Amino acid sequence: MTFIDWTIIAFFLGALIVIGYLFSKKNRNIEDYFMAGRSMPGWLVAIAATGTSISAGTFVGSPELGFNTNLTYVMNLIGAICGGTLVAALILPRLYNAKTITIYGYIGDRFGEPSKKATSIMFLVGQLFTSGSRLFIAAIAISVIVFGNIQFQFMVWSIIILGLVSTIYTMLGGIKGLLYIDTFQTLLMIFTGVLALVLIAFSLGDYSFAQIWQTLTADGLVKAPAAAGVAPGLAADGTLNGWVEGNKLQIFDPSLDFSKPYTILGGLIGVAVFKIAQFTTDQEFVQRQLTCKDVKQAGRSLVVSQLLSLPTVLVFLCIGLLLYAKYKLDPMTDGLLSAGFFADARDVFPQYIKNHIPVGVRGLMITGLLAAALSSFNSAINSMASSFVADLYLPIRQQRGKAEQNDADQIASSRWIVILMGVLLTAFAILTCVMQQSSGLNLVDFATGVMCFAYVGMLGVFLTAIFTKRGNNTSVIASLVVGMLIIIPLMFQKELFGQNYIAWTWWCPIGAIVTTLICLAGKPRKIA
């Protein structure tokens, strides 16, 4: 890292804080602070929502995925488009027209105050793990670039640095400032991804297109499941242990093997259901759409964000493919470091940025990484704060006769709660650093799989609330608890059973069926 690189990074971080400060003057009440007065244009929300969807898991995790596997993850992106389209057509209008600050207000209107509080608490708990995992993934790259490796103590410092910066500008600007910041950060991340892909492609100039194609197709290798019994890595004679033959340009996998996460059925059914859960029950994602001027713009912004996500993620998957070709064709590109990537590729792209990207461009590339990390983390902080304030803090104060009537007081309290959420998320990011290694999942699968902790129970509750007249406070709480209990053994299959038998793409459909039935079992509450 040179002075030029650090200057670019410092300017980027400083600009975020300045933008947050400028927007801090535009928040008149908590409706403005958390919902932007429902005045945002659809195109802006679509680009900002793209950044929230792809996050640091794309910038760091997708190159790891491309390096280790192939392009079958594309089916999951198609499933996301299908899920987003269904939500935009059938579910989002109900949530938007409820005119509540959070989507859990809709649950309160449908089932009662206890259900609203329970779903809000479940969201907060799930978000701690979900966004904590994203911050941890982003910290991998920061740790490599700043400290040179991903030892635990350096990971902790990297997490703290990212958490501190994001909390400061999120606290200042509110959701309106975040949408403009996230739009800028999303475009920056896409630009740096395309630039990195071009630079890596040029670095392979010593090899012909035929050689690269041969390496990725006929001679392609994919990382074998951990249960294969062989520790993955590059042997002294140049052979790869723990890898099996496989076309790395394969997109479609018609397999009916439920242990594989990226099959056609897994994408079109499993991921579609997962995305229906995400775009229906997760305040972090739905909050973006609720800031739009009308429900039509809200629906379009959701679908467009998923359409934009597909080529963006594909760029980062291709970065992983080209890095695989580079290190496979020249195993000594980075000396001993090269061999390590075939055992653990989590830092393959960050290490390439550190060691091969030119001065100045490297600083720009790191800002792209920071943009990916912060765009998802700041949205998590804001959505958690909005849920805590609107669904828990203000109602509890009102019940105790200490309601905050003054807009200035409510905004001041909201900012303090944003800080609290930032601190909690930073702490949980450190915890997920340990969890990911225990789960045996790659970065992308871990970051998405951990979301199911909250999604499974909440999807059963929302489906019951939107499409039926059944359910009550008791069945809602039972659904939330059972949903979480279902995911725990699925998350730690490797630890409990020796290998992963059911891929994360099927966790949400399995759990949602159970929790929906439980919620439906509750008789409708009687309204006096």
N, C-alpha and C positions, 0 to 999 in steps of 0.2 A: 504494500500500500504506500502510495506516495502522497506528497502534500496536495497535488492536484486532485487525486481521488478523494481525500478527506475533505477538501474544500467543496467539491460537488455534493458530497453526502451532507455536510453541515448546512449548505445552502438549501438543500431539499427539506431537511428536517425543520430548519428555521422557517421556511415558507409555510409549512403546515401549521405551525403554531401561530404565525401571523394571520393566516386565513381564519383559523379558529377564533382569534381575538376579534377580527373585524366583524364576523358574524355574531359575536356575543352581544352586540348592540341591537340586533334585530329581533331578539326574542322577548316578546311582551308578556307571554304566559306559558304554562307548560304545554298547551296545545301547540304553540309555535316551537317550543324547545324539543318536543318529542315527535310532532306530526307535521311540522313546517306549515301549519295552517292549511293543510291539504291544498297546496298551491303549486306544486312542482310539476314541470313539464314531463311528459312520458318518456321522451328520448333520454333525458338526463337520468331519470330513475332507472331506465333499462341498462345504461352503461354502468351506473353505480352498482346495480344489483348483480351485474356480471362479475364485478370484482369481489363482491361478497360471496358469490357462489363458488368461484374458483380458488381464491385465497392462496396462501403460501403453500398449501398442499399441491397446487399445480406447479408453482415455480421450482420447488425442491422435490416433491414427491413424484411428479409425472416423469421427469428425466430418470429417476430411479426405476420407475415402472417400465419405461421404454428400454432401459439398459438390461433389466432382468427378464422381461417377458416379450411382448409383441404389441400389436395394435388392437387387440380384441377389446380393450377398454372403450373403444369408440362406441360399442353397442350400448354401454352405460350412458353415454352422452345422448344417444338417440332416445333411450328410455327416459332421460331427463326431459327432453323436449315433449315427449308424449305425456308425461306426468304433469308438466307445467301447463300444457294446453288444456288438459282436463280440469285442472284447478281453476284456470282463468275462465273457463266456460261455466262450470257448475258450482264452484265453492266460493271463489273470491268475491263475487257480487254480494253474497250474504254477509261476508265479513266486512266489506267496505261500507255497505249500507247500514250496518249496525251503529256506525258513527261513534265507536268507543276508542279511547286512546290506545288500548291494547286489544288484541283478539280474544284475550281471556275475559274481557268485559262481556263479549258475546256469550261465553259459557255461563257467566254470572246471570245474564238476562234469561238464559234458557233453563238452567238448573238451580240457580241460587248462589248466594254469596260464598258458602263453604266450597262449592265446586270451583268458583272463580279463583279463590285463594289456593286451592289444592293444585289446579293446573298451572297457575303462575309459579308456585313453588317448584313443581316438577320441571317446568321450563328452566328456572334458575339453576337447579341442580344439574340438569342435563347440559346446560350451556357452559357451566363451569368446566366440565370435562371436554365438551366439544371444542370450544374456543381455546381452552387451555392446550389441547392437542395441536391446534393450528399455530399457536404461538411457539410451542415447543419445536414444531417442524421448521418454522422460520428461523428459530435460534440456531439450528444446525448450521445454516449457511453463515450467519453472523459469527458463530464460534470459529468456523473454519477460516473466515477472512480476517477476523480481528486477532484470534488467539492461535490459529494454525492447526487446531484439531477439535474433536468433539468430546473431549473428556468432560466428565460430569460437572466439575466445578466451573469450567468455562461456559458450559451450557447454561448454568444457573445465572451467571453474570450477563450473558447475552439475553436471556429471558427478561431479566430485570430492566435492562436498557430499553428493550422494545416496549415493555409494559409501561414504563415511565413516560416515554415520549407520547405514546398513543393516548394515554389517560389525560395528559395535559391538554392537547388540542381538542379531544372529544368533550372534555369538561367545559371548555370555553364556548365552542360554536353551536352545540346542539345538532339536531338531525339535518337542518338546512345546510349548515357549514359542512357536515360530513358528506352529504350528497355531492356537493361540488368538489370536495377533496377526493372522494372516492372515484368520481368520474375522471379526474386528472390522473389519479394513481392507476386506474384500470388501463387507460390509454398508454401510460408510461410503461406498465408491465408488458402489455402486448408488443409495444415497439421494441423493448429490450429483448424480449423473447425472439422476435423475428431477427433482430440484429445478431443475437448469439447463434441462431441457427445458421445464418449466412457465414459468420466467421468460422464456425466449426466445419462447415462444408468446404470452405476455402483451405482450411488446415489439412484437409484430406487430399490436397492437390497432387501429392506424390503417387496416389493410387488411382487407377482408372475406374470409371463408372462400373465396368463389368466386375472388377474385383470387389468393390463395395457391395454391389448387388449380390454377388456370390456369397459374401460373408453374411449377409442378412437373410438370405433365402436358403439356398441348397446347403450351405455350411452353417446355418443359423443354430444357435443354442439358446435355450431358456432355462432359467433357474428351476431346479426340481423342488418339489415340496420338502419341507424340513423332515417329514417322516421317512424320506428316502434313506436316512441313516448315514449319509456321508456329509461331512462338513464342507460347504461350498468354498471354492477357492482355486487359484491357479497353481498347479503343481510345478515342481522344479523343471520337469521335462516339457513344459508348455501346455500340457493337457489340463482340461478343466474338470475338477471334481465337483459333484453335486449339481451338474448341469446336464440337460438332456437335449436331444435333437429337436428342433422346432423352427418353423419359418417365422422370422421376427416381423415380417410384413403381413402376417395373417390378421384379418379383420373379423371374419365371421367364424364362430365356433358353435356348430350345431349340437354339441355334446349335451346329454341329459345328466351329466355328472353334477350333482348339487354342491360338491366341494369346490367347484370352479366358479369364481366370481364373475367372469366376463364371457358367459355364453349368450347365445341369442335370446333364449328364454329368460336368463338372469337379467339381461338388460331391458327387454321389452315388458317384462312382468315385474320382476323383483325390484329393479331400480325405479320403474315407473311408480310403483306403490311407495317406495322410499321417498321419492320426490313429491308425491301427493302429500305424504306426511310432513315433509319439510316446508312446503309452500302453503300448508294449511294450519299447522300447529306451532310453527317456530316464529316467534315475534321478530327475531332478527331479520328473517327474510320477508315476512308479510308486511312488516313496518314500512319497508321501502315502497311497496305498492300502495299502502294507505296514504302516502303523502301526495299522490297524484291528484290532479284537478277533478277527475271524474272516474267512474268505474271502468269505462271503456279504455281509457289511457292506462289504468292500472293493469288490466288484463293484457293489453298489448305489451306493456313494459315487461311483464313476467315472461311471456313467450319469447320476445326478442332477446332478453337476457340469456335464455338458454340456447337460442340459435347462435348468439355470439360466443358462448362458452365452447361450443364444439370446435371451431377452427383454432381457438386460443389454446385449448388443452392439446389439440393435435400438434401444434407447434412444439410444445414442451415434450410431448412423447417422442417426436422426431429428434429432438435434441438428445434424448437418451439413446435412441437407435444409432445416431451418428457417433456418439461417444463410445458406444459398444464397438462399433466397427473400427474406430480409431485405436482403442486399446487392445482389440483382438488382433488387428493387423500389425500393430507395433506394440508388443507387450511391455516394452521398456520406455514408453513415452514419458512416464514420470517415475521411472525407477521402481523401487519397492512399492511405492504408492499405487502403481498400476495394478499389481497383483491383488492388493487389498480391495479394490473395487469389485472384484469377482467374488469376494466373500461378503462384503457389505458396501452397497452402492448408494447409501443414503446421502453421502457428501460428494458424489461424483461430479455433479454440475458446479457446486460451490468451489470445489478444488480446481476445476478447470478455469473458472472465472479468476481465481486467485493466481494461478500459475501461468495462464496463457493469454488472457485478454489484455490488450495494450493499455498503457497508462491513460487515464482520462476516460476512455471507453469503459474501463473496469469500474471506475467510480459511478458512471452512468448505469452500468449493469447492476451494481449494488443498490442504487436507488430504485431500480425496477423490482428487486427482491424486497426491499423495504416497503414499496408500494403494495406488493402482493400481501405481505404480512400484516401491515397496518390497516389495509382496507377491510379485512375481515375482522380483525381484533377490535377496531374502533366501533364497528357496527354492533358487535356483541356487547360491548360495554354500554352503548346507548340503549340497545333493546332491553338489556337486563335492568338498567336503571329505570326505563319507562315502565316496565312490568312491576318492579318493586315499588315505585312511587305510586302509580295509579291503582294497582290491585291490592297492595298491602299497606304501605306507609300512610297514605292519606286517609283511607278508610279506617284504619286503626286509630289514628289521631282523632278522627271525627267521632268514633264510638266512645272515646274517652273524654269528649268535650273539649278537645284542644285543636280543633280544626284550623288549618292555615288558610285564611280567606284571602290574604293579600297575594297578588301575583308575584311580586318581588320575593316574598318569603318562600313561595313554592318553587320558584326557579333556583333560589339559593340552596334550598334543601336538595333539589334535584342534582345540583352540581356536586354537593358533598357525597351524594349517593353514587354518582358517576365515579368519583374517586374511590369509594369503597369497592365498587364492582371491579375497577381496574386492579386494585390490590388483590382481591380474591382470585381474579382470573390469572394474574401473574403467579400466585401461589399454586394454583391448580396446574398451571403449565409445567411447573417443576415436578409435580406428582405424575403427570402423564408421561414425562420423560422416562420414568421408571416403568409405568404400565405398558408402554409400547414394546419394550424389550421382553416383558413377560408374556405378552399376547402372541408373539411369533408372527404378527402381521406386518406387511410392508407399510410405509408411511401413508399412502393413499387409502388403503383398506382400513387402517387403524383410525384415521381421522374421520372417515365416513361411518365406519362401524360403531364407533363410540357414540355417535348421535342417536343410535337406536335406543339407548338407555331411556331417554325421555319420549322419543317419537312414538314408540309402540303403544304405550298406554294412552297418550294424548290423541293419537289417530282414532282409536276406538271411541273415545269421548266425543271428538268433533264429528265423526261420521254419524254417530247416534244423534247428536244435537242438530245437525243440519238436515238429515234425511228422514228422521223419524220423530215421533212424539213421545218416545219412551225414555227411561233413564231418570235417575234422581241422584242426590248428593252421595248416598251410600254406594251406588253402583259406579259412580264416577271415581270415587276414591279407590274402590276395589280394583277398577281397571288400571289406574295409574300404578298401584303397588304391584299387581300381577305382571304388568308390562315390564317393569324394571327387573323383577325376579326372573322372568323368562330370558332376558338378555344376558344376565350374569354368566350362566354356564355356557352360552353360545360364544360369548366374548373370550372365555378362557378354556376353549375346547382343547387346545394343545396341552395346557397344564393339567387338565382333568382327565383327558382321554388319550393323550399321546399325539393326536393330530387333529386338524380341522376337517370335520365331516360335512359341515353345512356352511357355505360361504356367507359373508355378511349381506350379500344382495338378497338373501332369502329370510334374513332375520325379521325384517319389518313385515312382510306378508304373513309369515307364520304368527308372529306376535299380534298383529292387527286383527286377525280372525278371532283369536282367543279373547282379546280385550274388548272387541266390539260386541261379542256375544255376552260377555259379562256386563257391559254397560246396558245392553238391551234388556237384560234380565230385570233391571230396576223398573218398577212401576212409575208412571208419570207422577210428578209431584202435583198435589192439589193446590190450585191458586184460589185464594179466598176472594 
